[in-house]
């Protein structure tokens, strides 16, 4: 785990140093591009949610849960679920 943590920390430091070396104008441009992409993705998701929930045929049916499987569980008569233990009096 320590090796993995050190590897991740080294990668983060290397990336941070690379970011600091970039000129301020390039940093601002990249920040605006990333933020614009985030806003565009958010708008697409919101529009998709409105379109999918706005359809009239979009219904949710609720049914009783039958169980894990449709097969009935058959128990052999050789196995007993109860434990016989001596009662203390």
ABEGO torsion letter per residue (X at the ends): XAAAAAAAAAAAAAAAAAAAABBAAAAAAAAAAAAAAAAAAAAAAAAAAAAAAABAABBBBBBBBAEABABBBBBBAABBABBBBBBBX
